[in-house]
Amino acid sequence: MCAASAYEKKYFFNKSFEGIPKDIQDQLHIICVLFTEDIGGIILFEFDKDGKLSIRTEAKASDYNYDEIGAALEVKEIQKQRRDMMNGLELYYKAVVLHQPLDLEAWQLE
């Protein structure tokens, strides 16, 4: 869905997801850019075939400044603080991309 790279100093957003509200797109942009500035490497928000949203990080083998432990901790913090946003994005993906019928009661957002 989106990614940022400390190596290219760029943010990427898949145009297939332009239907996501602008404020959510902006939040994703901020999260990705801040992550790469603080931790380094690359961060990716991606969906699996079942619509589960995951955050993946990676670094070049030659990048000795990449903080692998810090990356894992930061991903957990993002998942914790942005749980409702991530649940909403999964709901969006399942409804719009996968065309799955939704059980809204099972998706209680706090």
Stockholm file with secondary structure:
# STOCKHOLM 1.0

chainA/1-110         MCAASAYEKKYFFNKSFEGIPKDIQDQLHIICVLFTEDIGGIILFEFDKDGKLSIRTEAKASDYNYDEIGAALEVKEIQKQRRDMMNGLELYYKAVVLHQPLDLEAWQLE
#=GR chainA/1-110 SS CEEEETTTTEEEECGGGTTSCHHHHHHHHHHHHHHHHHTCSEEEEEECTTCCEEEEEECCTTCTTCCHHHHHHHHHHHHHHTHHHHHHHHHHIIIIISCCCCCGGGGCCC
#=GC SS_cons         CEEEETTTTEEEECGGGTTSCHHHHHHHHHHHHHHHHHTCSEEEEEECTTCCEEEEEECCTTCTTCCHHHHHHHHHHHHHHTHHHHHHHHHHIIIIISCCCCCGGGGCCC
//
